[in-house]
Amino acid sequence: MTRTVYLNGDYLPETEAKVSIFDRGFLMADGVYEVTSVLGGKLVDFAGHVKRLQRSLDELEIRNPLTEAEWLEVHRQLVARNGIDEGMVYLQVTRGNPGDRDFAFPPEDTPPTVVLFTQAKAGLADNPAAKTGWRVISVPDIRWGRRDIKTVQLLYPSMGKMMAKKAGVDDAWFTEDGFVTEGTSNNAYIVKGNRIITRALSNDILHGITRAAVLRFAREAQMEVEERSFTIDEAKQADEAFITSASAFVMPVVQVDGAALGTGKPGHVATRLREIYLEEMRKAAV
Ligand code: PMP
């Protein structure tokens, strides 16, 4: 099936959407992205994603080429044109095509490149992995120092995912100075009793949109939330663990570096938070 994608103002068949070899995204990973889930044909936490997009663009001094209403319209058009019921909308904005390669940023009037496409993922909400949970390994976090900006420099996260695959597990948790930062493409949590522990926000991790919603729901459900760093050893002693991301929602983690957590099955906190998240987000989807 040929998807309809969006490129710089046009809706095109995916085979006809072309970007210059001089694009800063291609040559220098000079761009940012967002991924918004679609449930029941509607966008999950769209407001959160466009707000973070603005922040990422501001931090890199890239002009936001569309208004919030325009972003929403493009997302909705792509969902409708591609008949997406469950899946994702990927969006990327780069510093554009200066017509040559140069380390200096191009003139400010260089138009950013805007690309959006959909990915159909039947069974996103009803993911069987949520019933068995993920196994993770730890790997050193050697990414750059501004992980709070959602850039397209995803080489090391991609390598981390491959290290996990080679180890026969589902994902990798990055560690720095002895503490877990986050997963390759998700935020990481452990649970001790009724207390959820996750690293505090800083430049060291991406400020997950799902993280913000899940912590809000956890507090509303009278769970305790402690925003602080934790080690792999502490994770191994935890009752349960989980990760959050826009496409995995809340995913239980049942094993860390070969050590089974609690019963070795998805814990009740992660399972309950996944239910609450999906229920509330379906209600609020636009
Ligand atoms: N951390 C990293 C490194 C990520 O790539 C992602 C997902 N893009 C997340 C956390 C989770 O963020 P969100 O909940 O906004 O998808």
Residues whose N, C-alpha, C, O or C-beta is under 5 A from the ligand:
A	BS01	PMP	E182 G183 T184 S185 N186 N187 L206 H207 G208 I209 T210 R211 T244 S245 A246
